[in-house]
């Protein structure tokens, strides 16, 4: 399996929460590359990395559904717009400090998102255990009937 096939398989089988995390990870990866390039005064390389990071942050903004918890979505949108603007300022002003601001915010968001995923998985696992534990106490339907005295019969009688 080639790397491209592996990544495609990961994306196709990921939950929405995992997809969001993948996009955040990509934005962070390119922002870090941009910061390193900017600190080395390689502004062309920094520009291309910033461009990719901004594309991923724009994807995060575009993926927000305002129909779901509008107040929370507004806060997340403001957060991602802040990150996007810092990446843009870093590109225009060729200043690495803006990139570090964006990296810090994305890193905090990533950490919180990972905790959320972990809590969701724990909750789902506990719900499954609860469902299965109730089922294990349930007697099979053939045992629930009152016991009948079994009379031995022969096919001859």
Legacy VTK file of the C-alpha trace (Angstrom):
# vtk DataFile Version 3.0
C-alpha trace
ASCII
DATASET POLYDATA
POINTS 157 float
0.000 0.000 0.000
1.413 3.379 -0.983
1.462 6.372 1.349
-1.232 8.093 -0.723
-3.497 5.031 -0.457
-2.862 4.851 3.288
-3.787 8.506 3.816
-6.844 8.172 1.599
-7.970 5.148 3.615
-7.454 7.045 6.875
-9.564 9.951 5.654
-12.340 7.740 4.299
-12.647 5.738 7.522
-12.230 8.620 9.996
-15.011 9.993 12.146
-15.867 13.707 11.778
-13.968 14.370 15.023
-10.884 12.602 13.692
-11.113 14.496 10.386
-11.169 17.801 12.258
-8.075 16.699 14.182
-6.307 15.760 10.930
-6.942 19.234 9.516
-5.698 20.881 12.731
-2.576 18.690 12.621
-1.940 19.703 9.009
-2.358 23.397 9.800
0.082 23.036 12.693
2.605 21.078 10.619
2.712 23.735 7.882
2.735 26.601 10.396
5.768 25.058 12.106
7.517 24.671 8.735
6.725 28.309 7.998
8.089 29.435 11.366
11.320 27.558 10.820
11.687 28.949 7.286
10.931 32.501 8.471
13.512 32.249 11.242
16.035 31.094 8.611
15.057 34.111 6.465
13.763 31.788 3.738
10.646 33.834 3.040
9.690 32.041 -0.149
9.512 28.679 1.622
7.718 30.358 4.540
5.171 31.843 2.123
4.293 28.442 0.624
4.006 26.789 4.053
1.871 29.682 5.333
-0.349 29.390 2.294
-0.975 25.701 2.981
-1.574 26.353 6.670
-4.065 29.135 5.831
-5.889 26.800 3.436
-6.320 24.264 6.232
-7.478 26.924 8.707
-9.982 28.132 6.095
-11.176 24.523 5.870
-11.675 24.523 9.655
-13.742 27.703 9.400
-15.771 26.351 6.485
-16.464 23.105 8.341
-18.224 24.830 11.224
-21.981 24.262 11.252
-23.757 27.288 12.751
-26.938 25.217 13.174
-25.154 23.218 15.887
-24.625 25.205 19.112
-24.380 28.675 17.491
-22.631 30.360 20.447
-19.867 27.768 20.537
-19.514 27.859 16.749
-19.167 31.677 16.839
-16.375 31.361 19.400
-14.578 28.708 17.375
-14.954 30.775 14.215
-13.442 33.814 15.957
-10.578 31.643 17.171
-9.844 30.288 13.697
-10.175 33.748 12.112
-7.599 34.995 14.630
-5.261 32.160 13.583
-5.866 32.870 9.890
-5.169 36.592 10.324
-1.945 35.887 12.221
-0.766 33.568 9.472
-1.629 36.257 6.929
0.185 38.999 8.878
3.217 36.724 9.180
3.265 36.326 5.409
2.807 40.023 4.618
5.137 41.369 7.318
7.574 38.441 7.177
7.420 38.216 10.950
7.710 34.838 12.719
6.063 36.076 15.952
2.665 36.010 14.229
3.237 32.392 13.251
4.070 31.516 16.858
0.781 33.127 17.975
-1.116 30.958 15.494
0.791 27.829 16.525
0.034 28.475 20.193
-3.711 28.839 19.573
-3.862 25.804 17.286
-1.888 23.732 19.801
-4.262 24.628 22.635
-7.239 23.851 20.406
-5.689 20.523 19.412
-5.116 19.542 23.026
-8.711 20.399 23.965
-10.024 18.559 20.898
-8.058 15.420 21.808
-9.553 15.520 25.306
-13.021 15.832 23.774
-12.423 12.830 21.509
-11.166 10.823 24.487
-14.253 11.728 26.544
-16.544 10.810 23.668
-14.823 7.451 23.269
-15.041 6.802 27.019
-18.729 7.713 27.050
-19.438 5.505 24.042
-17.522 2.596 25.595
-19.402 2.996 28.899
-22.746 3.105 27.067
-21.887 -0.102 25.224
-20.867 -1.771 28.491
-24.135 -0.682 30.101
-26.197 -2.009 27.211
-24.326 -5.316 27.182
-24.413 -5.674 30.973
-28.213 -5.345 30.975
-28.434 -7.891 28.201
-26.271 -10.338 30.111
-28.768 -10.367 33.012
-31.668 -11.011 30.710
-32.676 -14.638 30.705
-33.088 -16.338 27.356
-36.707 -16.377 26.212
-36.996 -20.158 26.435
-36.059 -20.083 30.139
-38.484 -17.289 31.047
-41.499 -19.552 30.642
-42.630 -21.332 33.789
-41.091 -24.704 34.066
-43.332 -27.485 32.892
-43.165 -30.983 34.141
-41.750 -33.030 31.372
-43.535 -36.275 30.849
-41.552 -38.898 29.160
-43.389 -40.198 26.144
-42.585 -42.850 23.779
-43.580 -42.807 20.165
-45.101 -46.163 20.760
-47.720 -45.037 23.276
LINES 1 158
157 0 1 2 3 4 5 6 7 8 9 10 11 12 13 14 15 16 17 18 19 20 21 22 23 24 25 26 27 28 29 30 31 32 33 34 35 36 37 38 39 40 41 42 43 44 45 46 47 48 49 50 51 52 53 54 55 56 57 58 59 60 61 62 63 64 65 66 67 68 69 70 71 72 73 74 75 76 77 78 79 80 81 82 83 84 85 86 87 88 89 90 91 92 93 94 95 96 97 98 99 100 101 102 103 104 105 106 107 108 109 110 111 112 113 114 115 116 117 118 119 120 121 122 123 124 125 126 127 128 129 130 131 132 133 134 135 136 137 138 139 140 141 142 143 144 145 146 147 148 149 150 151 152 153 154 155 156
